Amino acid sequence: MMKKITNILVLLAFVLVANCAQHSVKFGKKCTQVANDGTYEKSYVWIVNNEINPDFDKKITRQNCILAES
């Protein structure tokens, strides 16, 4: 139980630090588009550098998860 609480606190601290910088944190199940070889990335937490990828929100969507899992 204590380890679980510690893990949650570390994750929250990381999210807060990442949010203070040039990054944004996206929550919720989102996926990238399926590649030609059938692979894709899926996550519930995305940390995105807004300066390098200003349009990254268009690349990760919930709709991509539905298409990948069907």
mmCIF file of the N, C-alpha and C atoms, coordinates in Angstrom:
data_MODEL
# 
_entry.id   MODEL 
# 
loop_
_atom_site.group_PDB 
_atom_site.id 
_atom_site.type_symbol 
_atom_site.label_atom_id 
_atom_site.label_alt_id 
_atom_site.label_comp_id 
_atom_site.label_asym_id 
_atom_site.label_entity_id 
_atom_site.label_seq_id 
_atom_site.pdbx_PDB_ins_code 
_atom_site.Cartn_x 
_atom_site.Cartn_y 
_atom_site.Cartn_z 
_atom_site.occupancy 
_atom_site.B_iso_or_equiv 
_atom_site.pdbx_formal_charge 
_atom_site.auth_seq_id 
_atom_site.auth_comp_id 
_atom_site.auth_asym_id 
_atom_site.auth_atom_id 
_atom_site.pdbx_PDB_model_num 
ATOM 1   N N  . MET A 1 1  ? 0.827   -1.190 0.000   1.00 0.00 ? 1  MET A N  1 
ATOM 2   C CA . MET A 1 1  ? 0.000   0.000  0.000   1.00 0.00 ? 1  MET A CA 1 
ATOM 3   C C  . MET A 1 1  ? 0.872   1.255  0.000   1.00 0.00 ? 1  MET A C  1 
ATOM 4   N N  . MET A 1 2  ? 1.913   1.261  0.825   1.00 0.00 ? 2  MET A N  1 
ATOM 5   C CA . MET A 1 2  ? 2.787   2.430  0.910   1.00 0.00 ? 2  MET A CA 1 
ATOM 6   C C  . MET A 1 2  ? 3.523   2.661  -0.408  1.00 0.00 ? 2  MET A C  1 
ATOM 7   N N  . LYS A 1 3  ? 3.920   1.573  -1.060  1.00 0.00 ? 3  LYS A N  1 
ATOM 8   C CA . LYS A 1 3  ? 4.625   1.696  -2.337  1.00 0.00 ? 3  LYS A CA 1 
ATOM 9   C C  . LYS A 1 3  ? 3.702   2.309  -3.392  1.00 0.00 ? 3  LYS A C  1 
ATOM 10  N N  . LYS A 1 4  ? 2.445   1.930  -3.367  1.00 0.00 ? 4  LYS A N  1 
ATOM 11  C CA . LYS A 1 4  ? 1.474   2.467  -4.314  1.00 0.00 ? 4  LYS A CA 1 
ATOM 12  C C  . LYS A 1 4  ? 1.295   3.973  -4.116  1.00 0.00 ? 4  LYS A C  1 
ATOM 13  N N  . ILE A 1 5  ? 1.211   4.391  -2.871  1.00 0.00 ? 5  ILE A N  1 
ATOM 14  C CA . ILE A 1 5  ? 1.062   5.814  -2.566  1.00 0.00 ? 5  ILE A CA 1 
ATOM 15  C C  . ILE A 1 5  ? 2.303   6.585  -3.004  1.00 0.00 ? 5  ILE A C  1 
ATOM 16  N N  . THR A 1 6  ? 3.466   6.007  -2.765  1.00 0.00 ? 6  THR A N  1 
ATOM 17  C CA . THR A 1 6  ? 4.716   6.649  -3.173  1.00 0.00 ? 6  THR A CA 1 
ATOM 18  C C  . THR A 1 6  ? 4.775   6.790  -4.688  1.00 0.00 ? 6  THR A C  1 
ATOM 19  N N  . ASN A 1 7  ? 4.389   5.760  -5.407  1.00 0.00 ? 7  ASN A N  1 
ATOM 20  C CA . ASN A 1 7  ? 4.383   5.818  -6.871  1.00 0.00 ? 7  ASN A CA 1 
ATOM 21  C C  . ASN A 1 7  ? 3.446   6.901  -7.380  1.00 0.00 ? 7  ASN A C  1 
ATOM 22  N N  . ILE A 1 8  ? 2.298   7.028  -6.767  1.00 0.00 ? 8  ILE A N  1 
ATOM 23  C CA . ILE A 1 8  ? 1.331   8.042  -7.181  1.00 0.00 ? 8  ILE A CA 1 
ATOM 24  C C  . ILE A 1 8  ? 1.894   9.436  -6.910  1.00 0.00 ? 8  ILE A C  1 
ATOM 25  N N  . LEU A 1 9  ? 2.519   9.622  -5.762  1.00 0.00 ? 9  LEU A N  1 
ATOM 26  C CA . LEU A 1 9  ? 3.096   10.928 -5.442  1.00 0.00 ? 9  LEU A CA 1 
ATOM 27  C C  . LEU A 1 9  ? 4.231   11.296 -6.389  1.00 0.00 ? 9  LEU A C  1 
ATOM 28  N N  . VAL A 1 10 ? 5.062   10.328 -6.748  1.00 0.00 ? 10 VAL A N  1 
ATOM 29  C CA . VAL A 1 10 ? 6.148   10.583 -7.699  1.00 0.00 ? 10 VAL A CA 1 
ATOM 30  C C  . VAL A 1 10 ? 5.568   10.950 -9.061  1.00 0.00 ? 10 VAL A C  1 
ATOM 31  N N  . LEU A 1 11 ? 4.560   10.248 -9.497  1.00 0.00 ? 11 LEU A N  1 
ATOM 32  C CA . LEU A 1 11 ? 3.925   10.560 -10.784 1.00 0.00 ? 11 LEU A CA 1 
ATOM 33  C C  . LEU A 1 11 ? 3.310   11.952 -10.769 1.00 0.00 ? 11 LEU A C  1 
ATOM 34  N N  . LEU A 1 12 ? 2.632   12.304 -9.698  1.00 0.00 ? 12 LEU A N  1 
ATOM 35  C CA . LEU A 1 12 ? 2.042   13.640 -9.598  1.00 0.00 ? 12 LEU A CA 1 
ATOM 36  C C  . LEU A 1 12 ? 3.112   14.728 -9.595  1.00 0.00 ? 12 LEU A C  1 
ATOM 37  N N  . ALA A 1 13 ? 4.199   14.492 -8.899  1.00 0.00 ? 13 ALA A N  1 
ATOM 38  C CA . ALA A 1 13 ? 5.291   15.462 -8.886  1.00 0.00 ? 13 ALA A CA 1 
ATOM 39  C C  . ALA A 1 13 ? 5.881   15.628 -10.280 1.00 0.00 ? 13 ALA A C  1 
ATOM 40  N N  . PHE A 1 14 ? 6.050   14.525 -10.978 1.00 0.00 ? 14 PHE A N  1 
ATOM 41  C CA . PHE A 1 14 ? 6.579   14.583 -12.345 1.00 0.00 ? 14 PHE A CA 1 
ATOM 42  C C  . PHE A 1 14 ? 5.639   15.355 -13.265 1.00 0.00 ? 14 PHE A C  1 
ATOM 43  N N  . VAL A 1 15 ? 4.356   15.120 -13.134 1.00 0.00 ? 15 VAL A N  1 
ATOM 44  C CA . VAL A 1 15 ? 3.371   15.816 -13.969 1.00 0.00 ? 15 VAL A CA 1 
ATOM 45  C C  . VAL A 1 15 ? 3.402   17.314 -13.675 1.00 0.00 ? 15 VAL A C  1 
ATOM 46  N N  . LEU A 1 16 ? 3.501   17.687 -12.415 1.00 0.00 ? 16 LEU A N  1 
ATOM 47  C CA . LEU A 1 16 ? 3.548   19.107 -12.063 1.00 0.00 ? 16 LEU A CA 1 
ATOM 48  C C  . LEU A 1 16 ? 4.799   19.778 -12.610 1.00 0.00 ? 16 LEU A C  1 
ATOM 49  N N  . VAL A 1 17 ? 5.935   19.114 -12.508 1.00 0.00 ? 17 VAL A N  1 
ATOM 50  C CA . VAL A 1 17 ? 7.180   19.679 -13.026 1.00 0.00 ? 17 VAL A CA 1 
ATOM 51  C C  . VAL A 1 17 ? 7.119   19.785 -14.546 1.00 0.00 ? 17 VAL A C  1 
ATOM 52  N N  . ALA A 1 18 ? 6.605   18.766 -15.187 1.00 0.00 ? 18 ALA A N  1 
ATOM 53  C CA . ALA A 1 18 ? 6.509   18.791 -16.655 1.00 0.00 ? 18 ALA A CA 1 
ATOM 54  C C  . ALA A 1 18 ? 5.548   19.874 -17.116 1.00 0.00 ? 18 ALA A C  1 
ATOM 55  N N  . ASN A 1 19 ? 4.516   20.110 -16.349 1.00 0.00 ? 19 ASN A N  1 
ATOM 56  C CA . ASN A 1 19 ? 3.527   21.112 -16.712 1.00 0.00 ? 19 ASN A CA 1 
ATOM 57  C C  . ASN A 1 19 ? 4.070   22.525 -16.565 1.00 0.00 ? 19 ASN A C  1 
ATOM 58  N N  . CYS A 1 20 ? 5.048   22.728 -15.704 1.00 0.00 ? 20 CYS A N  1 
ATOM 59  C CA . CYS A 1 20 ? 5.610   24.057 -15.474 1.00 0.00 ? 20 CYS A CA 1 
ATOM 60  C C  . CYS A 1 20 ? 6.579   24.462 -16.577 1.00 0.00 ? 20 CYS A C  1 
ATOM 61  N N  . ALA A 1 21 ? 7.092   23.528 -17.303 1.00 0.00 ? 21 ALA A N  1 
ATOM 62  C CA . ALA A 1 21 ? 8.080   23.816 -18.333 1.00 0.00 ? 21 ALA A CA 1 
ATOM 63  C C  . ALA A 1 21 ? 7.386   24.077 -19.672 1.00 0.00 ? 21 ALA A C  1 
ATOM 64  N N  . GLN A 1 22 ? 8.054   23.777 -20.748 1.00 0.00 ? 22 GLN A N  1 
ATOM 65  C CA . GLN A 1 22 ? 7.520   23.988 -22.094 1.00 0.00 ? 22 GLN A CA 1 
ATOM 66  C C  . GLN A 1 22 ? 6.709   22.796 -22.558 1.00 0.00 ? 22 GLN A C  1 
ATOM 67  N N  . HIS A 1 23 ? 6.260   21.997 -21.633 1.00 0.00 ? 23 HIS A N  1 
ATOM 68  C CA . HIS A 1 23 ? 5.536   20.772 -21.961 1.00 0.00 ? 23 HIS A CA 1 
ATOM 69  C C  . HIS A 1 23 ? 4.081   20.897 -21.537 1.00 0.00 ? 23 HIS A C  1 
ATOM 70  N N  . SER A 1 24 ? 3.266   20.084 -22.134 1.00 0.00 ? 24 SER A N  1 
ATOM 71  C CA . SER A 1 24 ? 1.896   19.946 -21.667 1.00 0.00 ? 24 SER A CA 1 
ATOM 72  C C  . SER A 1 24 ? 1.653   18.471 -21.388 1.00 0.00 ? 24 SER A C  1 
ATOM 73  N N  . VAL A 1 25 ? 0.748   18.222 -20.479 1.00 0.00 ? 25 VAL A N  1 
ATOM 74  C CA . VAL A 1 25 ? 0.433   16.855 -20.090 1.00 0.00 ? 25 VAL A CA 1 
ATOM 75  C C  . VAL A 1 25 ? -0.984  16.560 -20.541 1.00 0.00 ? 25 VAL A C  1 
ATOM 76  N N  . LYS A 1 26 ? -1.151  15.490 -21.281 1.00 0.00 ? 26 LYS A N  1 
ATOM 77  C CA . LYS A 1 26 ? -2.458  15.071 -21.790 1.00 0.00 ? 26 LYS A CA 1 
ATOM 78  C C  . LYS A 1 26 ? -2.874  13.797 -21.084 1.00 0.00 ? 26 LYS A C  1 
ATOM 79  N N  . PHE A 1 27 ? -4.084  13.781 -20.555 1.00 0.00 ? 27 PHE A N  1 
ATOM 80  C CA . PHE A 1 27 ? -4.595  12.612 -19.851 1.00 0.00 ? 27 PHE A CA 1 
ATOM 81  C C  . PHE A 1 27 ? -5.707  11.960 -20.653 1.00 0.00 ? 27 PHE A C  1 
ATOM 82  N N  . GLY A 1 28 ? -5.884  10.679 -20.458 1.00 0.00 ? 28 GLY A N  1 
ATOM 83  C CA . GLY A 1 28 ? -6.938  9.938  -21.143 1.00 0.00 ? 28 GLY A CA 1 
ATOM 84  C C  . GLY A 1 28 ? -6.338  9.002  -22.171 1.00 0.00 ? 28 GLY A C  1 
ATOM 85  N N  . LYS A 1 29 ? -7.060  7.965  -22.481 1.00 0.00 ? 29 LYS A N  1 
ATOM 86  C CA . LYS A 1 29 ? -6.579  6.969  -23.441 1.00 0.00 ? 29 LYS A CA 1 
ATOM 87  C C  . LYS A 1 29 ? -6.529  7.589  -24.830 1.00 0.00 ? 29 LYS A C  1 
ATOM 88  N N  . LYS A 1 30 ? -5.324  7.676  -25.381 1.00 0.00 ? 30 LYS A N  1 
ATOM 89  C CA . LYS A 1 30 ? -5.118  8.209  -26.722 1.00 0.00 ? 30 LYS A CA 1 
ATOM 90  C C  . LYS A 1 30 ? -4.073  7.371  -27.422 1.00 0.00 ? 30 LYS A C  1 
ATOM 91  N N  . CYS A 1 31 ? -4.182  7.303  -28.742 1.00 0.00 ? 31 CYS A N  1 
ATOM 92  C CA . CYS A 1 31 ? -3.265  6.481  -29.541 1.00 0.00 ? 31 CYS A CA 1 
ATOM 93  C C  . CYS A 1 31 ? -2.772  7.261  -30.749 1.00 0.00 ? 31 CYS A C  1 
ATOM 94  N N  . THR A 1 32 ? -1.626  6.817  -31.264 1.00 0.00 ? 32 THR A N  1 
ATOM 95  C CA . THR A 1 32 ? -1.144  7.349  -32.527 1.00 0.00 ? 32 THR A CA 1 
ATOM 96  C C  . THR A 1 32 ? -1.799  6.559  -33.657 1.00 0.00 ? 32 THR A C  1 
ATOM 97  N N  . GLN A 1 33 ? -1.625  7.021  -34.876 1.00 0.00 ? 33 GLN A N  1 
ATOM 98  C CA . GLN A 1 33 ? -2.184  6.299  -36.019 1.00 0.00 ? 33 GLN A CA 1 
ATOM 99  C C  . GLN A 1 33 ? -1.435  4.980  -36.208 1.00 0.00 ? 33 GLN A C  1 
ATOM 100 N N  . VAL A 1 34 ? -2.125  4.014  -36.742 1.00 0.00 ? 34 VAL A N  1 
ATOM 101 C CA . VAL A 1 34 ? -1.521  2.706  -37.003 1.00 0.00 ? 34 VAL A CA 1 
ATOM 102 C C  . VAL A 1 34 ? -0.539  2.845  -38.161 1.00 0.00 ? 34 VAL A C  1 
ATOM 103 N N  . ALA A 1 35 ? 0.681   2.349  -37.959 1.00 0.00 ? 35 ALA A N  1 
ATOM 104 C CA . ALA A 1 35 ? 1.720   2.402  -38.986 1.00 0.00 ? 35 ALA A CA 1 
ATOM 105 C C  . ALA A 1 35 ? 1.488   1.300  -40.013 1.00 0.00 ? 35 ALA A C  1 
ATOM 106 N N  . ASN A 1 36 ? 2.279   1.309  -41.062 1.00 0.00 ? 36 ASN A N  1 
ATOM 107 C CA . ASN A 1 36 ? 2.152   0.318  -42.132 1.00 0.00 ? 36 ASN A CA 1 
ATOM 108 C C  . ASN A 1 36 ? 2.367   -1.106 -41.625 1.00 0.00 ? 36 ASN A C  1 
ATOM 109 N N  . ASP A 1 37 ? 3.216   -1.264 -40.592 1.00 0.00 ? 37 ASP A N  1 
ATOM 110 C CA . ASP A 1 37 ? 3.473   -2.602 -40.069 1.00 0.00 ? 37 ASP A CA 1 
ATOM 111 C C  . ASP A 1 37 ? 2.493   -3.004 -38.967 1.00 0.00 ? 37 ASP A C  1 
ATOM 112 N N  . GLY A 1 38 ? 1.450   -2.206 -38.749 1.00 0.00 ? 38 GLY A N  1 
ATOM 113 C CA . GLY A 1 38 ? 0.404   -2.546 -37.798 1.00 0.00 ? 38 GLY A CA 1 
ATOM 114 C C  . GLY A 1 38 ? 0.674   -2.122 -36.361 1.00 0.00 ? 38 GLY A C  1 
ATOM 115 N N  . THR A 1 39 ? 1.735   -1.375 -36.124 1.00 0.00 ? 39 THR A N  1 
ATOM 116 C CA . THR A 1 39 ? 2.055   -0.942 -34.766 1.00 0.00 ? 39 THR A CA 1 
ATOM 117 C C  . THR A 1 39 ? 1.481   0.448  -34.496 1.00 0.00 ? 39 THR A C  1 
ATOM 118 N N  . TYR A 1 40 ? 1.269   0.715  -33.215 1.00 0.00 ? 40 TYR A N  1 
ATOM 119 C CA . TYR A 1 40 ? 0.823   2.039  -32.784 1.00 0.00 ? 40 TYR A CA 1 
ATOM 120 C C  . TYR A 1 40 ? 1.190   2.227  -31.324 1.00 0.00 ? 40 TYR A C  1 
ATOM 121 N N  . GLU A 1 41 ? 1.139   3.464  -30.857 1.00 0.00 ? 41 GLU A N  1 
ATOM 122 C CA . GLU A 1 41 ? 1.449   3.765  -29.461 1.00 0.00 ? 41 GLU A CA 1 
ATOM 123 C C  . GLU A 1 41 ? 0.160   4.127  -28.739 1.00 0.00 ? 41 GLU A C  1 
ATOM 124 N N  . LYS A 1 42 ? 0.009   3.593  -27.526 1.00 0.00 ? 42 LYS A N  1 
ATOM 125 C CA . LYS A 1 42 ? -1.179  3.873  -26.722 1.00 0.00 ? 42 LYS A CA 1 
ATOM 126 C C  . LYS A 1 42 ? -0.728  4.243  -25.322 1.00 0.00 ? 42 LYS A C  1 
ATOM 127 N N  . SER A 1 43 ? -1.345  5.292  -24.752 1.00 0.00 ? 43 SER A N  1 
ATOM 128 C CA . SER A 1 43 ? -1.005  5.695  -23.398 1.00 0.00 ? 43 SER A CA 1 
ATOM 129 C C  . SER A 1 43 ? -2.174  6.449  -22.780 1.00 0.00 ? 43 SER A C  1 
ATOM 130 N N  . TYR A 1 44 ? -2.177  6.489  -21.447 1.00 0.00 ? 44 TYR A N  1 
ATOM 131 C CA . TYR A 1 44 ? -3.171  7.258  -20.705 1.00 0.00 ? 44 TYR A CA 1 
ATOM 132 C C  . TYR A 1 44 ? -2.610  8.597  -20.245 1.00 0.00 ? 44 TYR A C  1 
ATOM 133 N N  . VAL A 1 45 ? -1.282  8.747  -20.300 1.00 0.00 ? 45 VAL A N  1 
ATOM 134 C CA . VAL A 1 45 ? -0.620  9.999  -19.945 1.00 0.00 ? 45 VAL A CA 1 
ATOM 135 C C  . VAL A 1 45 ? 0.401   10.314 -21.034 1.00 0.00 ? 45 VAL A C  1 
ATOM 136 N N  . TRP A 1 46 ? 0.256   11.466 -21.672 1.00 0.00 ? 46 TRP A N  1 
ATOM 137 C CA . TRP A 1 46 ? 1.183   11.912 -22.708 1.00 0.00 ? 46 TRP A CA 1 
ATOM 138 C C  . TRP A 1 46 ? 1.822   13.202 -22.236 1.00 0.00 ? 46 TRP A C  1 
ATOM 139 N N  . ILE A 1 47 ? 3.141   13.287 -22.300 1.00 0.00 ? 47 ILE A N  1 
ATOM 140 C CA . ILE A 1 47 ? 3.867   14.516 -21.989 1.00 0.00 ? 47 ILE A CA 1 
ATOM 141 C C  . ILE A 1 47 ? 4.459   15.009 -23.301 1.00 0.00 ? 47 ILE A C  1 
ATOM 142 N N  . VAL A 1 48 ? 4.006   16.178 -23.732 1.00 0.00 ? 48 VAL A N  1 
ATOM 143 C CA . VAL A 1 48 ? 4.303   16.663 -25.070 1.00 0.00 ? 48 VAL A CA 1 
ATOM 144 C C  . VAL A 1 48 ? 5.082   17.970 -24.980 1.00 0.00 ? 48 VAL A C  1 
ATOM 145 N N  . ASN A 1 49 ? 6.156   18.081 -25.754 1.00 0.00 ? 49 ASN A N  1 
ATOM 146 C CA . ASN A 1 49 ? 6.904   19.324 -25.869 1.00 0.00 ? 49 ASN A CA 1 
ATOM 147 C C  . ASN A 1 49 ? 6.200   20.179 -26.918 1.00 0.00 ? 49 ASN A C  1 
ATOM 148 N N  . ASN A 1 50 ? 5.619   21.274 -26.490 1.00 0.00 ? 50 ASN A N  1 
ATOM 149 C CA . ASN A 1 50 ? 4.825   22.119 -27.388 1.00 0.00 ? 50 ASN A CA 1 
ATOM 150 C C  . ASN A 1 50 ? 5.660   22.857 -28.421 1.00 0.00 ? 50 ASN A C  1 
ATOM 151 N N  . GLU A 1 51 ? 6.920   23.136 -28.104 1.00 0.00 ? 51 GLU A N  1 
ATOM 152 C CA . GLU A 1 51 ? 7.757   23.846 -29.068 1.00 0.00 ? 51 GLU A CA 1 
ATOM 153 C C  . GLU A 1 51 ? 8.176   22.948 -30.225 1.00 0.00 ? 51 GLU A C  1 
ATOM 154 N N  . ILE A 1 52 ? 8.479   21.700 -29.947 1.00 0.00 ? 52 ILE A N  1 
ATOM 155 C CA . ILE A 1 52 ? 8.915   20.777 -30.998 1.00 0.00 ? 52 ILE A CA 1 
ATOM 156 C C  . ILE A 1 52 ? 7.732   20.246 -31.794 1.00 0.00 ? 52 ILE A C  1 
ATOM 157 N N  . ASN A 1 53 ? 6.626   19.927 -31.115 1.00 0.00 ? 53 ASN A N  1 
ATOM 158 C CA . ASN A 1 53 ? 5.452   19.335 -31.758 1.00 0.00 ? 53 ASN A CA 1 
ATOM 159 C C  . ASN A 1 53 ? 4.196   20.158 -31.452 1.00 0.00 ? 53 ASN A C  1 
ATOM 160 N N  . PRO A 1 54 ? 4.037   21.315 -32.071 1.00 0.00 ? 54 PRO A N  1 
ATOM 161 C CA . PRO A 1 54 ? 2.860   22.141 -31.754 1.00 0.00 ? 54 PRO A CA 1 
ATOM 162 C C  . PRO A 1 54 ? 1.533   21.518 -32.187 1.00 0.00 ? 54 PRO A C  1 
ATOM 163 N N  . ASP A 1 55 ? 1.555   20.632 -33.159 1.00 0.00 ? 55 ASP A N  1 
ATOM 164 C CA . ASP A 1 55 ? 0.319   20.003 -33.645 1.00 0.00 ? 55 ASP A CA 1 
ATOM 165 C C  . ASP A 1 55 ? 0.201   18.539 -33.213 1.00 0.00 ? 55 ASP A C  1 
ATOM 166 N N  . PHE A 1 56 ? 0.868   18.177 -32.118 1.00 0.00 ? 56 PHE A N  1 
ATOM 167 C CA . PHE A 1 56 ? 0.861   16.787 -31.654 1.00 0.00 ? 56 PHE A CA 1 
ATOM 168 C C  . PHE A 1 56 ? -0.533  16.328 -31.244 1.00 0.00 ? 56 PHE A C  1 
ATOM 169 N N  . ASP A 1 57 ? -1.399  17.266 -30.806 1.00 0.00 ? 57 ASP A N  1 
ATOM 170 C CA . ASP A 1 57 ? -2.773  16.908 -30.436 1.00 0.00 ? 57 ASP A CA 1 
ATOM 171 C C  . ASP A 1 57 ? -3.530  16.268 -31.596 1.00 0.00 ? 57 ASP A C  1 
ATOM 172 N N  . LYS A 1 58 ? -3.164  16.611 -32.802 1.00 0.00 ? 58 LYS A N  1 
ATOM 173 C CA . LYS A 1 58 ? -3.821  16.029 -33.975 1.00 0.00 ? 58 LYS A CA 1 
ATOM 174 C C  . LYS A 1 58 ? -3.324  14.606 -34.246 1.00 0.00 ? 58 LYS A C  1 
ATOM 175 N N  . LYS A 1 59 ? -2.139  14.272 -33.725 1.00 0.00 ? 59 LYS A N  1 
ATOM 176 C CA . LYS A 1 59 ? -1.552  12.954 -33.966 1.00 0.00 ? 59 LYS A CA 1 
ATOM 177 C C  . LYS A 1 59 ? -2.005  11.912 -32.954 1.00 0.00 ? 59 LYS A C  1 
ATOM 178 N N  . ILE A 1 60 ? -2.404  12.338 -31.755 1.00 0.00 ? 60 ILE A N  1 
ATOM 179 C CA . ILE A 1 60 ? -2.880  11.403 -30.739 1.00 0.00 ? 60 ILE A CA 1 
ATOM 180 C C  . ILE A 1 60 ? -4.356  11.678 -30.469 1.00 0.00 ? 60 ILE A C  1 
ATOM 181 N N  . THR A 1 61 ? -5.189  10.705 -30.763 1.00 0.00 ? 61 THR A N  1 
ATOM 182 C CA . THR A 1 61 ? -6.631  10.868 -30.563 1.00 0.00 ? 61 THR A CA 1 
ATOM 183 C C  . THR A 1 61 ? -7.235  9.574  -30.025 1.00 0.00 ? 61 THR A C  1 
ATOM 184 N N  . ARG A 1 62 ? -8.416  9.694  -29.463 1.00 0.00 ? 62 ARG A N  1 
ATOM 185 C CA . ARG A 1 62 ? -9.162  8.512  -29.023 1.00 0.00 ? 62 ARG A CA 1 
ATOM 186 C C  . ARG A 1 62 ? -9.670  7.700  -30.222 1.00 0.00 ? 62 ARG A C  1 
ATOM 187 N N  . GLN A 1 63 ? -9.956  8.402  -31.297 1.00 0.00 ? 63 GLN A N  1 
ATOM 188 C CA . GLN A 1 63 ? -10.446 7.723  -32.497 1.00 0.00 ? 63 GLN A CA 1 
ATOM 189 C C  . GLN A 1 63 ? -9.390  6.769  -33.040 1.00 0.00 ? 63 GLN A C  1 
ATOM 190 N N  . ASN A 1 64 ? -8.109  7.124  -32.946 1.00 0.00 ? 64 ASN A N  1 
ATOM 191 C CA . ASN A 1 64 ? -7.040  6.231  -33.393 1.00 0.00 ? 64 ASN A CA 1 
ATOM 192 C C  . ASN A 1 64 ? -7.045  4.925  -32.604 1.00 0.00 ? 64 ASN A C  1 
ATOM 193 N N  . CYS A 1 65 ? -7.387  4.987  -31.306 1.00 0.00 ? 65 CYS A N  1 
ATOM 194 C CA . CYS A 1 65 ? -7.445  3.771  -30.484 1.00 0.00 ? 65 CYS A CA 1 
ATOM 195 C C  . CYS A 1 65 ? -8.567  2.859  -30.964 1.00 0.00 ? 65 CYS A C  1 
ATOM 196 N N  . ILE A 1 66 ? -9.708  3.451  -31.299 1.00 0.00 ? 66 ILE A N  1 
ATOM 197 C CA . ILE A 1 66 ? -10.843 2.657  -31.779 1.00 0.00 ? 66 ILE A CA 1 
ATOM 198 C C  . ILE A 1 66 ? -10.476 1.976  -33.097 1.00 0.00 ? 66 ILE A C  1 
ATOM 199 N N  . LEU A 1 67 ? -9.833  2.712  -33.978 1.00 0.00 ? 67 LEU A N  1 
ATOM 200 C CA . LEU A 1 67 ? -9.444  2.137  -35.280 1.00 0.00 ? 67 LEU A CA 1 
ATOM 201 C C  . LEU A 1 67 ? -8.366  1.065  -35.111 1.00 0.00 ? 67 LEU A C  1 
ATOM 202 N N  . ALA A 1 68 ? -7.432  1.254  -34.192 1.00 0.00 ? 68 ALA A N  1 
ATOM 203 C CA . ALA A 1 68 ? -6.344  0.296  -33.995 1.00 0.00 ? 68 ALA A CA 1 
ATOM 204 C C  . ALA A 1 68 ? -6.826  -0.992 -33.362 1.00 0.00 ? 68 ALA A C  1 
ATOM 205 N N  . GLU A 1 69 ? -7.807  -0.909 -32.472 1.00 0.00 ? 69 GLU A N  1 
ATOM 206 C CA . GLU A 1 69 ? -8.258  -2.087 -31.756 1.00 0.00 ? 69 GLU A CA 1 
ATOM 207 C C  . GLU A 1 69 ? -9.345  -2.868 -32.509 1.00 0.00 ? 69 GLU A C  1 
ATOM 208 N N  . SER A 1 70 ? -9.807  -2.328 -33.608 1.00 0.00 ? 70 SER A N  1 
ATOM 209 C CA . SER A 1 70 ? -10.850 -3.038 -34.369 1.00 0.00 ? 70 SER A CA 1 
ATOM 210 C C  . SER A 1 70 ? -10.272 -3.929 -35.436 1.00 0.00 ? 70 SER A C  1 
# 
